[in-house]
Amino acid sequence: MSVIVLGSINMDLVVHTARLPQPGETLMGKTFKTMPGGKGANQAVASTQLGATTHMLGRVGNDGFGETLLASLRQYGVGCDRITIDSSTPSGIALIEVGDTGENHIIVVPGANGNVGEDELQGLESLCQDATILLLQLEIPLDSVIAAAKIAHDHHVKVILDPAPAKSLPLDVYPFLDILTPNQTEAEQLTGLSITNSQTAIAAGKALQQRGVPIVIITMGEAGVVIVTDKTARHIPAFTVEAVDMVAAGDAFNGGLAAALVEEHPLDDAVMRGMATAALAVTQSGAQESMPNSQTFQAFLSQNYKH
């Protein structure tokens, strides 16, 4: 009964400035931090923090960033035995500029993440024997994502795909997915439909479901979440919190959702728990360091979610 996360492991290089620079302009920054990140690693930490046994599959470079990234994951309790150390390519990084208004520029250099392939898929084969859920994103090669979904499907492991960053997906991958979790923008890009409210989000969810994925969950930030299944379509309002930093909110949701499903919570309850994880994450700065632990999470649920 465990979660497998196959995905990206990055070092985030974050600069805070009063405003973002214009082309050719040099500004003085306020602060600079290096923080472990990557969608895959963030989701693995979120799942582990909530008590789920979680194994990470991915790549880091044989460099200082790689050592730090692995040490951070191990500190949180993520299983790292299947992470590849790539001697040919440096660790992936994300260069992030953040202004006082929260506006940001992000440049991602995939590095070793771009080499995720056969070694990690072989590791997935062995881990699938005792796993419940495989959690995927799109910061590693798409061919590897598709192959991983097929492997997990063949082993009767539930597959969750967070289609971020958004890119076109081949139609033949949808039947290998159990749950698709785009945010509003990603759902628009995948379907070509404009999403302005819960009704249009439901329409987009139905369009995605018709491609062969049984469950579509569209996250819409403060507007909540829409769930579309073959039987029902419904909107769930968001928790009300004072947001400080929206970084990794989607990763928190997916990690929380996966952890709840491993514990065999019903779908609506699992979605609420994913939303609670994201709500807590946005009240703290950073990515992995913002993921709530079980004690904080349970306290929040007891005050805000009656079921």
MARFIPA-272549 format. One line per 8 residues: number of its first residue (from 0); their letters; for each residue x, y, z of C-alpha. Coordinates in Angstrom, 3 decimals, always signed. Example, Ala and Ser with C-alpha at 12.3 -4.5 7.8 and 13.67 -1.06 7.14 Angstrom:
MARFIPA-272549
0 = AS = +12.300:-4.500:+7.800  +13.670:-1.060:+7.140
END
This chain:
MARFIPA-272549
0 = MSVIVLGS = +0.000:+0.000:+0.000  +2.208:+2.816:-1.215  +2.478:+5.797:-3.553  +5.040:+5.873:-6.366  +5.960:+9.273:-7.780  +7.774:+9.337:-11.112  +8.787:+12.856:-12.005  +11.082:+15.833:-11.788
8 = INMDLVVH = +13.567:+16.726:-9.081  +14.836:+20.318:-9.370  +16.730:+22.899:-7.402  +14.756:+26.169:-7.338  +16.889:+29.317:-7.533  +14.581:+32.045:-6.280  +15.223:+35.804:-6.473  +12.828:+38.316:-4.893
16 = TARLPQPG = +12.742:+41.829:-6.343  +10.483:+44.855:-5.958  +9.350:+44.333:-9.556  +10.342:+42.212:-12.512  +12.979:+43.672:-14.884  +12.267:+44.916:-18.388  +14.300:+43.457:-21.297  +17.907:+44.671:-20.981
24 = ETLMGKTF = +17.326:+46.181:-17.529  +19.412:+45.362:-14.438  +17.733:+45.503:-11.027  +18.995:+45.005:-7.505  +17.331:+42.003:-5.895  +16.142:+41.748:-2.298  +16.795:+38.107:-1.445  +18.093:+34.905:-3.024
32 = KTMPGGKG = +17.387:+31.330:-1.929  +18.074:+27.847:-3.199  +15.194:+25.518:-2.368  +14.547:+21.887:-3.358  +11.693:+21.620:-5.839  +10.434:+19.923:-8.973  +6.818:+18.851:-9.339  +7.553:+15.187:-8.764
40 = ANQAVAST = +9.655:+15.761:-5.661  +7.153:+18.265:-4.252  +4.315:+15.773:-4.625  +6.363:+12.998:-3.039  +7.068:+15.192:-0.005  +3.387:+16.170:+0.299  +2.329:+12.516:+0.251  +4.997:+11.434:+2.722
48 = QLGATTHM = +4.266:+14.276:+5.137  +0.688:+12.999:+5.395  +1.847:+9.533:+6.360  +1.774:+7.651:+3.065  +4.701:+5.347:+2.254  +6.090:+7.077:-0.837  +8.802:+6.067:-3.303  +10.405:+8.610:-5.657
56 = LGRVGNDG = +11.625:+7.696:-9.135  +13.643:+10.276:-11.068  +17.135:+11.628:-11.748  +19.588:+14.102:-10.305  +23.050:+15.033:-11.475  +26.278:+13.890:-9.846  +26.777:+17.370:-8.392  +26.213:+19.484:-5.300
64 = FGETLLAS = +22.605:+20.234:-6.148  +21.952:+16.513:-6.602  +23.384:+15.716:-3.183  +21.259:+18.419:-1.563  +18.103:+17.320:-3.367  +18.523:+13.705:-2.279  +19.312:+14.698:+1.301  +16.167:+16.830:+1.448
72 = LRQYGVGC = +13.917:+14.029:+0.176  +15.425:+11.563:+2.632  +14.937:+14.032:+5.477  +11.213:+14.045:+4.740  +11.146:+10.243:+4.635  +10.690:+9.779:+0.894  +12.020:+6.470:-0.433  +14.970:+7.390:-2.662
80 = DRITIDSS = +16.574:+4.004:-3.436  +15.378:+4.126:-7.066  +16.556:+7.658:-7.865  +19.261:+7.618:-10.540  +22.426:+9.709:-10.145  +23.289:+10.822:-13.675  +27.010:+11.404:-14.271  +26.476:+12.834:-17.747
88 = TPSGIALI = +24.035:+15.664:-17.028  +23.728:+18.201:-14.189  +20.713:+18.376:-11.910  +17.675:+20.239:-13.175  +17.060:+23.787:-12.007  +14.273:+26.345:-12.045  +15.295:+30.016:-12.132  +12.475:+31.982:-10.513
96 = EVGDTGEN = +12.070:+35.767:-10.295  +9.336:+36.986:-7.927  +8.134:+40.590:-7.623  +6.431:+42.182:-4.625  +2.996:+41.670:-6.216  +3.604:+37.925:-6.509  +4.094:+38.124:-10.278  +6.891:+35.835:-11.418
104 = HIIVVPGA = +9.089:+34.708:-14.283  +10.257:+31.092:-14.345  +12.842:+29.407:-16.564  +13.249:+25.640:-16.144  +16.380:+23.822:-17.327  +15.461:+20.094:-17.156  +19.009:+18.769:-16.792  +18.982:+15.165:-15.594
112 = NGNVGEDE = +15.161:+15.154:-15.591  +15.336:+15.124:-19.374  +17.098:+11.745:-19.280  +14.450:+9.913:-17.247  +13.755:+6.707:-19.154  +14.528:+3.004:-19.189  +16.296:+2.777:-15.810  +13.398:+4.442:-14.018
120 = LQGLESLC = +10.809:+2.363:-15.896  +12.577:-0.809:-14.777  +12.466:+0.467:-11.210  +8.761:+1.157:-11.638  +8.147:-2.439:-12.732  +9.555:-3.745:-9.444  +7.826:-1.180:-7.234  +4.421:-1.818:-8.815
128 = QDATILLL = +4.222:-5.173:-7.052  +3.300:-3.492:-3.758  +1.982:-0.097:-4.868  -1.503:+1.382:-4.930  -0.983:+4.622:-6.852  +1.416:+6.015:-9.450  +1.568:+9.805:-9.555  +2.874:+11.406:-12.777
136 = QLEIPLDS = +3.499:+14.932:-14.113  +4.956:+16.342:-17.361  +8.397:+17.714:-16.375  +10.090:+14.540:-17.641  +10.026:+13.173:-21.238  +6.472:+12.498:-22.403  +7.425:+9.090:-23.814  +8.532:+8.016:-20.326
144 = VIAAAKIA = +5.281:+9.288:-18.802  +3.217:+7.306:-21.297  +5.297:+4.148:-20.825  +4.990:+4.468:-17.041  +1.203:+4.843:-17.241  +0.984:+1.661:-19.317  +3.214:-0.288:-16.915  +1.167:+0.759:-13.886
152 = HDHHVKVI = -2.109:+0.062:-15.688  -0.923:-3.448:-16.529  -0.113:-4.006:-12.830  -3.542:-2.692:-11.742  -1.945:+0.308:-10.040  -4.132:+3.429:-10.101  -2.573:+6.157:-12.295  -2.962:+9.878:-11.499
160 = LDPAPAKS = -1.602:+12.332:-14.084  -1.110:+15.983:-13.211  -0.734:+17.403:-16.759  +1.659:+20.179:-15.783  +3.246:+21.983:-17.438  +0.480:+21.710:-20.029  +1.264:+20.037:-23.319  -0.700:+18.054:-25.866
168 = LPLDVYPF = -1.311:+14.454:-24.875  -1.763:+11.650:-27.425  -5.292:+10.262:-27.336  -4.085:+6.723:-26.730  -2.684:+7.638:-23.277  -6.036:+8.595:-21.717  -7.328:+4.996:-21.319  -4.236:+4.165:-19.218
176 = LDILTPNQ = -5.124:+6.921:-16.714  -7.494:+6.606:-13.778  -7.523:+10.257:-12.701  -6.507:+13.419:-14.585  -5.941:+16.552:-12.447  -5.435:+19.661:-14.625  -5.771:+23.138:-13.246  -8.065:+25.588:-15.013
184 = TEAEQLTG = -5.436:+26.807:-17.486  -4.228:+23.299:-18.296  -7.784:+22.086:-18.863  -8.345:+24.968:-21.273  -5.172:+24.114:-23.187  -6.018:+20.406:-23.339  -9.590:+20.955:-24.556  -9.555:+24.313:-26.344
192 = LSITNSQT = -12.564:+25.333:-24.222  -12.794:+28.547:-22.195  -13.370:+27.966:-18.468  -14.999:+30.866:-16.645  -17.050:+29.116:-13.940  -17.923:+25.695:-12.555  -20.361:+24.957:-15.392  -17.757:+25.527:-18.115
200 = AIAAGKAL = -15.227:+23.586:-16.050  -17.637:+20.651:-15.931  -18.014:+20.857:-19.723  -14.216:+20.697:-20.105  -14.062:+17.792:-17.667  -16.664:+15.885:-19.674  -14.725:+16.536:-22.875  -11.585:+15.081:-21.276
208 = QQRGVPIV = -13.478:+12.143:-19.826  -14.779:+11.255:-23.285  -11.165:+10.604:-24.296  -11.096:+7.597:-21.990  -10.072:+8.736:-18.474  -12.700:+7.752:-15.867  -12.228:+10.671:-13.455  -11.286:+14.287:-14.207
216 = IITMGEAG = -10.600:+16.723:-11.361  -10.114:+20.354:-12.407  -8.592:+22.617:-9.760  -9.506:+26.302:-9.911  -7.700:+27.907:-6.974  -10.020:+30.041:-4.853  -12.968:+28.886:-6.995  -12.591:+25.330:-5.717
224 = VVIVTDKT = -12.580:+22.060:-7.608  -14.784:+20.345:-10.180  -15.054:+16.533:-10.235  -16.364:+14.740:-13.311  -16.983:+10.985:-13.326  -19.014:+8.726:-15.616  -21.972:+9.092:-13.218  -21.816:+12.599:-11.777
232 = ARHIPAFT = -20.327:+16.069:-12.133  -20.055:+18.414:-9.179  -18.354:+21.518:-7.821  -16.671:+21.616:-4.391  -15.896:+25.064:-2.892  -12.370:+25.826:-1.698  -11.301:+26.246:+1.917  -10.880:+29.875:+2.952
240 = VEAVDMVA = -7.318:+30.712:+4.015  -4.992:+33.706:+3.842  -2.610:+32.815:+1.024  +1.032:+33.840:+1.322  +2.659:+31.920:-1.538  +0.896:+29.956:-4.288  +4.047:+28.028:-5.266  +3.439:+24.250:-5.366
248 = AGDAFNGG = -0.272:+24.502:-4.498  -1.081:+22.032:-7.278  +1.654:+19.687:-6.095  +0.238:+19.809:-2.571  -3.220:+18.944:-3.892  -1.978:+15.952:-5.880  +0.188:+14.643:-3.053  -2.688:+14.998:-0.589
256 = LAAALVEE = -5.116:+13.325:-3.002  -2.765:+10.374:-3.522  -2.165:+9.947:+0.220  -5.916:+9.923:+0.890  -6.637:+7.395:-1.860  -3.942:+5.062:-0.512  -5.825:+5.197:+2.789  -8.939:+4.165:+0.819
264 = HPLDDAVM = -10.938:+7.329:+1.446  -13.912:+7.789:-0.938  -13.244:+10.065:-3.913  -15.015:+13.183:-2.599  -13.321:+12.830:+0.782  -9.932:+12.304:-0.899  -10.463:+15.446:-2.998  -11.341:+17.443:+0.116
272 = RGMATAAL = -8.153:+16.202:+1.751  -6.164:+17.223:-1.319  -7.751:+20.668:-1.156  -6.927:+20.933:+2.552  -3.283:+20.043:+1.825  -3.122:+22.784:-0.817  -4.876:+25.294:+1.449  -2.297:+24.751:+4.161
280 = AVTQSGAQ = +0.605:+24.857:+1.694  -0.307:+28.319:+0.368  -0.221:+29.766:+3.888  +3.546:+29.109:+3.973  +6.392:+30.217:+1.703  +8.323:+27.780:-0.448  +7.539:+24.455:-2.075  +8.517:+21.340:-0.129
288 = ESMPNSQT = +8.915:+23.230:+3.132  +5.302:+24.434:+2.853  +3.796:+20.924:+2.811  +1.845:+20.281:+6.028  +2.680:+17.407:+8.351  +0.022:+15.003:+9.637  -0.516:+16.852:+12.916  -1.090:+20.238:+11.257
296 = FQAFLSQN = -3.248:+18.605:+8.600  -5.485:+16.775:+11.072  -5.919:+19.909:+13.175  -7.024:+21.844:+10.074  -9.474:+19.106:+9.063  -11.019:+18.932:+12.527  -11.727:+22.678:+12.405  -12.753:+23.031:+8.763
304 = YKH = -14.108:+19.751:+7.399  -17.017:+17.818:+8.876  -17.910:+14.545:+7.172
END
